[in-house]
């Protein structure tokens, strides 16, 4: 059986859900607007991974243009909103980017992520993910959604591949 750390050697692409992964899952309603918070440590890790040549792609059932704009502003290559059939989006991404399952780390937290996580080379989840998601994950971050679980999996992957905390980290 291949260990989680061994699987990280092949990762070139990160796919992340938003609500419950990049956010803590809370949705604040304010004057007919939905407000979410994104963790700055996650944002730094996303930017650093992109700088190091990794693809970062977001696949979410949510439909927030503000979230999309923020993530694109960080350098995220693609943001797929209203992704109710995430498996179709996953297969499309694989085909367009000529990727294999073993090159993809997918981090999700709930039932809509289940099918994709069954196919991804590394299935990861936050500590507070649904029981069903934890059961199929190769890795459970010790951090909850929105509390730098994204940073955790990016940092671990780059450390395994000896791309974390290199000279490039200081060339901003």
MINU-233499 format. One record per atom (N, C-alpha, C, O, CB): x, y, z. Coordinates in steps of 0.001 Angstrom, whole numbers, plus 500000, padded with zeros to 6 digits. Glycine has a CB too. Example, Ala and Ser with C-alpha at 12.3 -4.5 7.8 and 13.67 -1.06 7.14 Angstrom:
<recs>
513190494310507800512300495500507800513200496700507800514236496681508465511308495527509046512850497750507080513670498940507140512900500030507870513409501138508039514084499402505725
</recs>
This chain:
<recs>
500838498816500000500000500000500000500884501248500000501851501332500757499046499998501220500549502201499159501327503428499040500943504384500172499762504644500404501101504094497653501949504899500868501674505820501972501261507184501435501498507529500277502907505956502885500643507932502314500218509296501991501402510133501527501306510826500514499549509956503207502510510079502247503691510882501898504250510479500543504686511344499784504776510737502971504249509198500220504720508748498902503832509291497788504325509666496724504760507212498839502539509332498026501600509848497036501876511322496720501658511773495595500161509676497536502356512065497719502617513496497528503722513757496512503773514838495925502986514136498851504598512795496294505679512956495324505182513214493909505893513819493106506547511734495329503978512768493594503459512862492226502542514062491999502102514285490871502716511604491885502247514831493030501261515913492933501821517102492150502902517613492443500823516366494337501053517524491150501373518725490362500225519723490422500379520889490060501674518352488892499069519249490887497847520037490823497037519864492106496831518752492590497008519633489598496589520991492638495735520992493828494340521445493424494186522471492760496319521917494949493325520689493819491936521087493658491344521261495050491483520391495910491129520036492817490680522396495262490095522675496564488634523060496430488243523764495499490866523780497270487838522588497370486490523075497587486636524403498339487717524709498842485599522024498389485570525183498418485640526460499133485010526334500520485724526343501522484935527573498327483696526219500589483006526218501881483355524968502682483104523846502244481486526308501680483936525179503860484352524080504708485795523666504503486319522853505264483471522918504478486449524215503478487863523931503221488648525245503259489450525466504166488050523210501842488417526104502281489050527427502297488360528367503285488941529367503705489029528042500894487132528046503651486423528804504684486055527833505795486191526619505639485144529524504106485591528367506910485196527492508016483783526929507836483288526194508690485280528251509331483150527275506733481814526768506458480702527676506937479546527500506552481653525438507077481040528649507776480031529599508230479669530541507091480531530951506313480535530396509457478406530877507001477928531846506020477231532948506791476208532710507434476970531188504959477773534142506731477191535292507410476320536051506421476769536386505325478294536215508004475106536316506794474206537078505944474214538526506408473980538815507582472768536489505972474484539435505472474575540849505797473962541645504665474531541711503575476043541279506047472808542251504904472116543078503914472060542392502541472486542953501531472810544440503790471527541175502534471349540380501313472653539965500657472663539582499488470534541148500326473750540037501394475029539555500896475481538396501765475159538332502951476090540687500880476228537484501167476812536374501903478279536702502119479005536995501170476631535012501144478712536651503379480094536968503715480817535707504168480272534898504919480157538054504811482051535552503698482901534430504088484280534987504416484640536077503973482978533341502955485045534234505192486416534641505459487374533596504903487116532394504970486646534845506974488476534077504357489542533213503869490766533462504739491029534600505130489853533475502349491506532420505041492662532510505920493882533017505152494174532529504060492959531146506558494591533986505713495751534568505023496895533571504882497672533668503932496240535803505771497017532625505791498072531602505659497765530670504490498675530238503782498212530783506971496483530360504287496099529577503109496422530359501842496946529805500876494591529215503152496105531653501855496355532495500683497839532538500339498210532440499169495834533914500925498689532686501354500128532697501104500580531384500474501325531389499494500898532951502406500136530269501027500547528958500513500079528763499077500807528197498261499995527835501402498880529222498761498378529132497388499288529921496456499700529413495412496921529656497295499603531157496825500475531981495985501857531357495839502434531368494752500599533391496568502379530823496912503705530206496875503711528968495971504632528785495175504157529826498297502688528125496094502611526927495250502528527306493776503167526675492934501396526066495644501756528316493467501647528776492076503007529262491593503422528947490477500584529907491942503694530021492421505029530517492082505992529359491815506896529475490987505571531405493213505795528252492514506648527087492349506198526176491207506768525103491005506688526305493633505171526602490456504784525879489249503613524924489376503324524182488437505923525131488773502935524923490507501781524036490683500520524698490155500405525924490137501603523659492164499579523872489728498256524361489345497372524332490589497370523363491349497636523499488180496621525417490777495629525476491852494292525755491181494134526752490477495987526584492941493337524867491406492024524974490779490956524803491864491067523937492732491850523907489639489941525632491798488855525604492777487617524996492129487250525344491007488550527033493320486984524083492858485752523444492405484750523562493549484886522892494573485988521931491986483745524416493372482807524690494460481366524691493974481079525063492837483131526024495112480484524276494836479058524371494546478537525778494746477442526111494294478280523409495414479316526604495421478919527990495670478947528829494399479483528419493370479827528614496716478352530015494501478242530865493311478583532321493636477852533233493249476824530776492722479687532536494342480073533879494754481127534460493819482260533981493768480594533865496187480744535488493087481701536161492210482820536812493024483961536878492567480988537217491348482499537295494231483524537897495086484592536875495481485783537186495476482881538495496344484171535665495822485117534605496161485964534278494932487182534134495033484372533334496675485324534164493791486050533872492560487081534956492263488231534651491947485078533735491386486676536211492364487596537320492093488788537299493042489924537513492619486865538658492207488531537039494328489623536996495310490605535886494984491817536097495031489070536801496724490098534711494654490973533570494363491746533781493065492932533460492990490153532277494277491089534312492057491804534633490811492873535683491077493944535648490470490819535135489723492589536615491978493556537634492360494793537055493042495864537661493008492902538636493269494648535897493654495794535214494266496631534467493232497743534024493519495316534243495339496073534331492011496782533611490964496217532245490640496746531534489786498188533463491345495127531870491331494483530587491055494135530532489561493591531489489011493198530394491944494447529423488920494274529307487469492808529227487043492424529831486042495006528087486966491995528497487786490585528322487417489736528274488686490145527722489708490384527023486569488549528865488596487569528773489671486256528326489037485667529048488233487409530147490441485813527147489401484569526579488865483469526760489897483429526050490902484742525067488498482575527712489647481440527976490527480254527093490142480220526538489044481042529467490466479299526965491034478059526205490793478350524801490268477655524306489381477162526952489796479370524173490815479777522833490373479002521782491157479469521265492172481312522626490552477815521484490664476970520534491373477329519101491029477076518199491828475513520790491058477908518868489866478437517554489526479950517702489433480503517915488355477819517000488179480603517587490574482039517830490644482846516796489864483963517079489432482488517843492084482293515612489684483003514580488920483144514991487461484188514761486850482269513232489019482096515601486894482188516092485518483255517172485397484031517178484442480832516635485047483294518084486363484298519152486361485694518545486490486615518942485776484035520164487515485846517595487388487129516909487597487625516261486301488778516438485910486992515840488702486750515518485650487142514849484395487506515863483318488444515640482552486006513941483890486781516965483250487095518019482282488472518629482569489257518854481648486008519118482311488758518891483828490060519448484209491174518474483830492187518881483260490104519755485732490993517208484139492005516200483795492273516182482294493424516142481859491558514806484264491208516213481517491358516150480060492043517399479507492984517298478718489993515972479397491570518575479921492128519824479383493578520052479784494344520641479022491298520995479842493964519592480971495322519803481470496203518563481310497347518543481766495276520210482930495668517542480667496382516278480454496968515757481768498175515543481883497502516460479407496108515562482733496506515098484056496033513676484294495045513227483710495955516023485137496744512981485149496286511685485642495814511867487081496142512863487726497421510601485549495053510915487574494573510980488951495729511131489942495616511880490913493759509729489284496833510432489707497948510441490654498605511816490795499326512051491765498983509432490227498373512717489855498960514060489910498097515055490687498505516195490904499186514579488506496905514622491103495936515549491687495716515274493171495465514141493582494609515460490943495818516341493964495396516309495358494090517084495417494025518238494995496493516918496334493057516450495937491754517105496097491447517185497576491513516184498289490623516341495332491109518388498037490696518560499426489239518983499463488863520031498937491589519601500150488429518149500093487012518429500256486583518120501672487351517577502466486178517627499256485341518474501981484893518295503361483530517644503511483131517297504622484868519602504037482800517470502393481427516987502558481012516112501379481775515932500430480455518169502706479829515586501446479316514600500492479488514996499017479823514127498212477865514362500769479276516258498620479469516599497202480899516355496698481120516291495489479106518050496980481856516220497597483258515983497226483606514495497129484675514137496636484175516649498234482726513654497588483001512224497760483510511541496485484565510907496509481752511527498232482779511660495383483156510940494157484526511366493637485329510525493235482108511165493074484790512663493645486094513143493173487195512608494083488248512183493605486132514700493127486958512627495369487975512172496311488282510685496143489396510248496435487525512450497737487327509922495685487555508493495426488505508290494242489106507223494116486216507778495155488648509298493371489493509185492180490842509883492300491816509453491682488767509739491007490910510947493083492141511736493175493296510917493748493095510034494581491909512976494036494494511224493291495695510551493778495883510722495268496317509799495957496908511066493056495554511913495770495543512161497210494216512822497551493885513891497038496760513055497656493468512169498424492218512727498938492521513234500337492937512471501209491043511661498942492307514531500545492592515143501839491350515873502336490477516252501555493800516115501741491291516061503653490148516774504224490570517523505481491571517182506112488998515796504543489795518550505840490036519228507113489624518334508277488908517351508087489273520566507169490068518670509462489747517892510659488248517814510908487763516804511419490433518490511868487508518856510559486072518880510839485215518452509649484052518843509550485666520260511273485781517657508754485038517150507597483980516136508035484011515624509154486001516506506576483053515865507134482017514859507377482658513479507575483705513184506999481003514823506200482034512664508372482538511330508689482804510525507418483824509843507320481543510584509586481903510600506452482055509842505205483298510278504429483949509460503779480810510011504329483616511546504498484786512079503804486060511659504525487043511287503884484707513616503702486048511715505834487206511265506607487520509797506304488683509399506236486954511457508118486473509011506125486642507565505908487384507251504613488030506207504524485284506878505891487313508121503608487967507842502322489218508692502097489866508578501056486988508075501187489556509530503053490701510426502891492015509702503155492133508906504087490572511627503824492993510000502314494347509518502561494979510315503698495867509829504398495209509622501281494497511561503870495066512435504890493983513335505466493186513924504735496217513280504308493972513429506805493100514363507519493992515407508170494797515091509046492203513627508588493846516629507745494624517703508351494238517845509820493079517623510172494407519039507595495181518210510679494820518475512072494089519816512226493643520161513321496074518462512949493969520569511122493333521885511152491931521817510555491685521068509609494186522915510393491029522592511106489670522679510585489633523488509294490593524179508951488737523303511627488519523393508590488311524194507392488418525672507706487901526132508725486957523885506772489084526423506839489251527853507032490297528222508059490496529405508337487966528448507422490972527234508633491979527487509679493339526948509246494035526334510054491550526840511024493715527153508047494961526786507353495166525299507095496298524816507114496104527279508133494081524575506855494218523183506400494752523149504965495446522208504579492853522438506488494426524176504181494946524260502808496452524475502862497202523814502144494252525412502008496891525385503700498327525614503887499007524307504288500086523987503790498580526712504960498383523564505176498940522304505665499242521337504519500357520823504429497976521653506654498266521083503644498504520093502575499449520624501510500235519863500948497184519684501926499384521915501225500328522490500257501746522408500821502667521965500135499955523970499922501917522832502057503250522814502668503807521395502733504975521175502413503202523423504077502993520439503140503467519051503201503907518543501836504946517895501709502376518143503758503114518842500822503446518394499466504760519008498999505633518310498482502317518756498486504892520303499182506113520972498739507325520541499563508431520469499027505941522484498820507144520256500838508265519748501650508730518392501130509930518157500990507854519634503141507778517496500843508136516170500323508897516304499006509839515558498739506869515300500122508471517273498187509117517483496886510301518454496972510849518853495945508096518008495880510690518829498177511824519717498443511702521069497739512674521605497208513109519043498017510465521608497750510192522903497137509658523924498140509265525023497749509204522737496004509640523577499415509147524494500441510328525183501099511365524566501343508291523747501498510166526459501382511169527256502091512508527260501349513575527099501941511360526719503517512412527446500051513597527560499210513927529041499029513224529908499549513378526860497829514978529319498305515364530716498052514229531503497415514094532701497659516600530774497153513405530837496593512286531503495933511273532053496931510536532988496621511599530543494984511237531475498124510291531926499152510541533371499539509633534052500015510383531037500388511745533840499343512105535179499774512177536174498625512536537334498826513418535142500487511838535727497426511900536587496243510510537069495838510025536719494762512557535842495077509879537852496670508548538369496348508687539714495810507689540348495468507627538378497539
</recs>
